[in-house]
Amino acid sequence: MVTRFNRWRGGRPFWAGLLAMLAGLEVLLIPVTGYRYLLVQGIGGIGTVLVAVGLVAAGAALWRLPGHGTALGAVVIGLGLVAYVVANLGGFLVGMALAIVAGSLATAWKSALPA
């Protein structure tokens, strides 16, 4: 079982996808939990949710479509930078930093499996 997972993980940008999904969840944390003074309502809150959903979807797409890692990595980096503006400083800078690292890993990723 471990070798099967390692084979699956080696054929796709696993860590980039995982970090992108974690970034999306971290950016979404504040609007969902509803801290009294940090809650952003209206169009800003909708933008935050859309960016978070986009990050999670891009992370899942990195796992599902490993051949598109460069394009999806650019999307993740872009969403991370947008999160800085619309999502409480990008999820207190943690979500933005996770997204930028994930996008960088995705754009630099090469398959570990032999061709």
N, C-alpha and C positions, 0 to 999 in steps of 0.2 A: 504494500500500500504506500509506503513512504517513497519508494522509487517511482511509482506511478505519479504521485503528486510532484516530486522533483522534476520528472520529465515534463509534466504539464506546465509547471512554473518556469522551467527553462526555455519554453517555447514562446513566451510572451513577456511583456514588461510588467511582471507581477508587482514589484515594489512601487513602481510608478502608479499603477492602478489603485493599489491599496492606499497610498498617500493621497491621491486625488480624492478618493472616497472619504477618507478621514478629514480632509480639508473641507469638503462639502458639508459633512456632518458638524464640524466645528463652526463653520459660518452660520449654519442653520440653528445652532444651539440657542442663541440669544432670542430670536423671534419666537421660537417654539416654547422655551421655558417661561418667557414673559416676565423678565425682571422688570420691576416697576419703573425704574428710571432709565433703563436702556432699551425699552421696547420701542421699535420704530414702526409706526403705523402708516397706512396710506401707500403711496406709490413707492416710497423708500423700502417699506417692508415687503412689498411684492417683488421689488428688484432683488432684495436679499434672498428671498425664497427661490427665485428663478436662478440666481447665480449658484446657490447651494445645490439645487437639483441638477443644474448643468454640470457641476463638478462631479457629482456622484455618477451621473450618466456617462460622462467622459471616462471616469475611472473604470466603470463596467465595460465600456466600449474598448478600452485598452486591453482588457482581458479577452474580450470576444473577438476583436479584430486587430491582432498584433501587427499585421502588415501596415497598418495606418498609424503607427506610433509617432511618426514625425508630425503629421497634421494634427493628431489628437493632442500631442504634447504642446503644440502652439496654442491650441484652443484652451488647454488647462492653464497655461501661463497667462493668456488673455483674461480668462475668467478670474484668476487670482488677482490680477491688477484691477479689474473692475470691482472685485470684492472690497478692495481698499476704500473705494469711493462710496459704495452703497451699503456696506455691511459693517458698521461700527468699527472702522479702521481695519477691515478685512478680518473680522473675528478676533479683534485685539492683536492683530499682526500675526497671530499663530496660524490661522486659516490661510492667509495670504502667503506666508512663508512655506507652508506645506504644499500649497498649490504650485508655487514657483519651483520648488525642489522636484515635485512630481512631474511637472512639465519638462524640466530639464532632463530628468532621468528618461522620460519617454522619448524625447527627441534624440538622445544619445544612445538609445538601446539598440543592441544587435543581438540576434538570436544566439543562445548558447548551444543550440543543437546543431550538429553537423548537417550541411546541406545535402 
